[in-house]
């Protein structure tokens, strides 16, 4: 399973679901980087140093970071979804299709809901 690094914007309940699915997920809080205004490039650098792909809801900034330098341990950008179990399931399935997260930008989108 994947080594992941959840930034402050990523919902902790989804972290718990991903852990239950066998992924090793570290949070910015566990890394001592929460609530101190750590810039996104530093989050990506720390995750890369640890060999962990970033999990984030901060799509625009991390897509831009990937465009500037695609050499990292992976970035998983997600749309917000109140159903964290479904969100974690989509992440899990997307990760399973990859041979490596390194250098990958994976986009996890909330499915369109019928009106």
Secondary structure, 3 states (H helix, E strand, C coil): CCEEEECCCCCHHHHHHHHHCCCEEEECCCCCCCCCCCCHHHHHHHHHHHCCEEEECCHHHHHHHHHHCCCCCCEEEECCCCCHHHHHHHHHHHHHCCCCCCCCEEEECCCCCCC
